[in-house]
């Protein structure tokens, strides 16, 4: 396909519509129990839908989901687990706050893949060029054209999220900032 | 290009002549508001990243509203960490415990947030600022990006226009409107998407909604996931803002041919008092379904109904009456200025005579019950921002939401009570 750095390939794990953040993505009891402890959160990702999901994944695999993925209160723990497993995400829709949280955590994702659950079976090998929106299911040959992900958002996803972005910003901007605006004089 | 008010404000803040829904922009804020739950954590994260200073310490405001009375050793320590961060960063607009009050109210009351303002804030209830005709975008934990760089990416949200006709009837308040809207968006009555939309109000009825009423509407629809709420400022609101303004401002209005994603019409004449059933803030029902429910705990105020006008309504109902035995009523003014005015104008005496407990300005019990909590099995009715399990302490306590008038009447009878029964007391 196209740009090597934005064109990603992997095995897909298919989920349906309405994957509620606090039940099907990450049951709320683990949020309360484990807070931000990534290692303890990961084994519970999607466990209400697929037992031991985390054991079936490899870095670079795709989560394929239907409408309204991760709806409900935008608790970050499910996204923290997805990011830790280095999974990508293609869904038909997801609430904006969950989408923003995913970008912030460096999850390479596309939230406007209409009809994608009809194009894949669990375990298919798929490819998505996030900069062009071109989707290909290698296993079945199905294709789709979605909107591209905007460049700066895609850059942040590929860089690993907000913190790596801030580190990059620090390295390029901090030396040139005046002391009175950086607090360095205090 | 015709634009909505939100698009205009985002365009101006981003240095663009025009933006449209779906665009990604990097707006330059007039103010950045961070509450006490995020200051110390943000400082620790930015320290870890090796970023020593703020983008502009003059445009950063720290409010202390979540933990106003430290109730645990951890909160005492957090307060110390906040003051250390303030010193190291040189933040000038720091409102410590006992100062300012609720960060979603006092910046408007003090003329720091004005019609047409653009600001960032960490907390979702910054939507309150739409009441004065400003746009505040919630960042969550990504506030550290704004504190460091002065901006972060914002997707311009689509706008839904809601035209209000008629007038709120006696015993019916702005919170009732907000509760009904929240319910009817999420149950599909309107048949439109609401996630990350701006709800912009218009119509003749707006002149009957003062700033406090507008704040209440902004507050009650927020938890369903809207991006923002926007009220075009009328003459009264602009005149009031001019008296308080700490800098020049220009009110912003939508073009008549702006691109609205949907248009809805609501007749206020047909709206009755609402009660939100426990569990979620979109579970509103006509009050008749809940009348008679015994309540142990009641609270009026905080970010959504803590304006002085809300306190006046509360005092009208409580005056000369006593809170029911077995029910405890907490009143939480939005700002320290309102607390002082309550003393000066006699409201404080009314509340104390009625047996209510007046808490310091801030969030009150609506922060997981760090103050005035609920215990297992208790029932509360309040003007809190949400009523999910555990919001005010015990997870198996039940939280109903209602207007300040309904909460006040219910506190007097000890049971959920239709405020129209107290009609003679309501102006």
Interface residues (C-beta under 8 A of the other chain):
Chain A: X73 X74 X76 X95 X96 X97 X100 X101 X104 X150 X152 X153 X156 X162 X163 X165 X166 X167 X169 X170 X173 X174 X177 X181 X182 X183 X184 X186
Chain B: X24 X49 X50 X51 X52 X53 X54 X55 X56 X57 X87 X88 X89 X90 X140 X141 X142 X144 X145 X148 X149 X153 X155 X157 X195 X196 X225 X227 X388
